[in-house]
Amino acid sequence: MDVAGYTVSRPLSGASRYDLVAEKDGRFIKIQVKSLKQDSAYKNSPLPLPSVCP
C-alpha cells in the first residue's frame, strides 16, 4: 500500500519487533502500533487489521 509516497508493508511473521515498515527512496522506517480503533471508513483497507490476543 502506498501512503504519502511511502510503501507500507506488514512483516511476514508475528515474531517481528515492529508492526509495519515504511519505505521511501531506499530508506526503511519501523512502525510500532500502540492502539487500534476500528473505523468503518477503512473497512476496505488493503492491510487487514491484526488479530488481538485476549
PyRosetta script that sets phi, psi and omega in degrees:
from pyrosetta import init, pose_from_sequence

init()
pose = pose_from_sequence("MDVAGYTVSRPLSGASRYDLVAEKDGRFIKIQVKSLKQDSAYKNSPLPLPSVCP")
pose.set_psi(1, 138.4)
pose.set_omega(1, 177.6)
pose.set_phi(2, -103.2)
pose.set_psi(2, 129.5)
pose.set_omega(2, 179.1)
pose.set_phi(3, -133.4)
pose.set_psi(3, 117.2)
pose.set_omega(3, 177.2)
pose.set_phi(4, 50.8)
pose.set_psi(4, 40.8)
pose.set_omega(4, 178.3)
pose.set_phi(5, 85.4)
pose.set_psi(5, -3.3)
pose.set_omega(5, 177.7)
pose.set_phi(6, -100.5)
pose.set_psi(6, 144.9)
pose.set_omega(6, 170.1)
pose.set_phi(7, -94.7)
pose.set_psi(7, 121.2)
pose.set_omega(7, -175.7)
pose.set_phi(8, -109.2)
pose.set_psi(8, 130.2)
pose.set_omega(8, -177.9)
pose.set_phi(9, -135.8)
pose.set_psi(9, 157.4)
pose.set_omega(9, 173.5)
pose.set_phi(10, -102.0)
pose.set_psi(10, 148.7)
pose.set_omega(10, 177.4)
pose.set_phi(11, -67.5)
pose.set_psi(11, 157.6)
pose.set_omega(11, -179.9)
pose.set_phi(12, -76.9)
pose.set_psi(12, -28.3)
pose.set_omega(12, -178.7)
pose.set_phi(13, -115.2)
pose.set_psi(13, 157.8)
pose.set_omega(13, 177.4)
pose.set_phi(14, -81.0)
pose.set_psi(14, -2.0)
pose.set_omega(14, -176.8)
pose.set_phi(15, -92.5)
pose.set_psi(15, 8.3)
pose.set_omega(15, -178.2)
pose.set_phi(16, -74.4)
pose.set_psi(16, 155.4)
pose.set_omega(16, 179.6)
pose.set_phi(17, -89.0)
pose.set_psi(17, 15.1)
pose.set_omega(17, 177.3)
pose.set_phi(18, -146.1)
pose.set_psi(18, 161.2)
pose.set_omega(18, -179.4)
pose.set_phi(19, -96.3)
pose.set_psi(19, -35.3)
pose.set_omega(19, 179.3)
pose.set_phi(20, -141.5)
pose.set_psi(20, 162.2)
pose.set_omega(20, 172.3)
pose.set_phi(21, -134.0)
pose.set_psi(21, 138.4)
pose.set_omega(21, 177.7)
pose.set_phi(22, -115.8)
pose.set_psi(22, 138.1)
pose.set_omega(22, -179.0)
pose.set_phi(23, -128.6)
pose.set_psi(23, 135.8)
pose.set_omega(23, 175.0)
pose.set_phi(24, -151.8)
pose.set_psi(24, 127.8)
pose.set_omega(24, 178.4)
pose.set_phi(25, 54.2)
pose.set_psi(25, 37.5)
pose.set_omega(25, 177.2)
pose.set_phi(26, 81.8)
pose.set_psi(26, 0.0)
pose.set_omega(26, 178.0)
pose.set_phi(27, -101.7)
pose.set_psi(27, 136.4)
pose.set_omega(27, -179.3)
pose.set_phi(28, -113.2)
pose.set_psi(28, 140.8)
pose.set_omega(28, 179.1)
pose.set_phi(29, -127.8)
pose.set_psi(29, 126.6)
pose.set_omega(29, 175.1)
pose.set_phi(30, -79.2)
pose.set_psi(30, 141.5)
pose.set_omega(30, 178.9)
pose.set_phi(31, -125.8)
pose.set_psi(31, 125.2)
pose.set_omega(31, 176.8)
pose.set_phi(32, -107.8)
pose.set_psi(32, 121.4)
pose.set_omega(32, -179.5)
pose.set_phi(33, -89.6)
pose.set_psi(33, 125.7)
pose.set_omega(33, -178.6)
pose.set_phi(34, -90.1)
pose.set_psi(34, -34.3)
pose.set_omega(34, 178.6)
pose.set_phi(35, -155.7)
pose.set_psi(35, 159.6)
pose.set_omega(35, 179.8)
pose.set_phi(36, -130.2)
pose.set_psi(36, 145.8)
pose.set_omega(36, 173.5)
pose.set_phi(37, -128.9)
pose.set_psi(37, 123.5)
pose.set_omega(37, 179.9)
pose.set_phi(38, -74.4)
pose.set_psi(38, 128.1)
pose.set_omega(38, -178.1)
pose.set_phi(39, -127.3)
pose.set_psi(39, 125.7)
pose.set_omega(39, -177.1)
pose.set_phi(40, -61.5)
pose.set_psi(40, -20.8)
pose.set_omega(40, 178.2)
pose.set_phi(41, -66.6)
pose.set_psi(41, -21.1)
pose.set_omega(41, -177.9)
pose.set_phi(42, -108.9)
pose.set_psi(42, 20.8)
pose.set_omega(42, -175.7)
pose.set_phi(43, -63.6)
pose.set_psi(43, -21.9)
pose.set_omega(43, 179.5)
pose.set_phi(44, -104.6)
pose.set_psi(44, 24.4)
pose.set_omega(44, -179.8)
pose.set_phi(45, -61.7)
pose.set_psi(45, 138.6)
pose.set_omega(45, 178.4)
pose.set_phi(46, -70.2)
pose.set_psi(46, -15.6)
pose.set_omega(46, 176.6)
pose.set_phi(47, -104.4)
pose.set_psi(47, 110.3)
pose.set_omega(47, -179.8)
pose.set_phi(48, -66.2)
pose.set_psi(48, 148.2)
pose.set_omega(48, 177.2)
pose.set_phi(49, -66.0)
pose.set_psi(49, 139.0)
pose.set_omega(49, 178.6)
pose.set_phi(50, -67.6)
pose.set_psi(50, 154.4)
pose.set_omega(50, 176.8)
pose.set_phi(51, -72.3)
pose.set_psi(51, 146.4)
pose.set_omega(51, 178.2)
pose.set_phi(52, -107.6)
pose.set_psi(52, 125.1)
pose.set_omega(52, 179.1)
pose.set_phi(53, -84.3)
pose.set_psi(53, 139.1)
pose.set_omega(53, 179.3)
pose.set_phi(54, -70.3)
pose.dump_pdb("model.pdb")
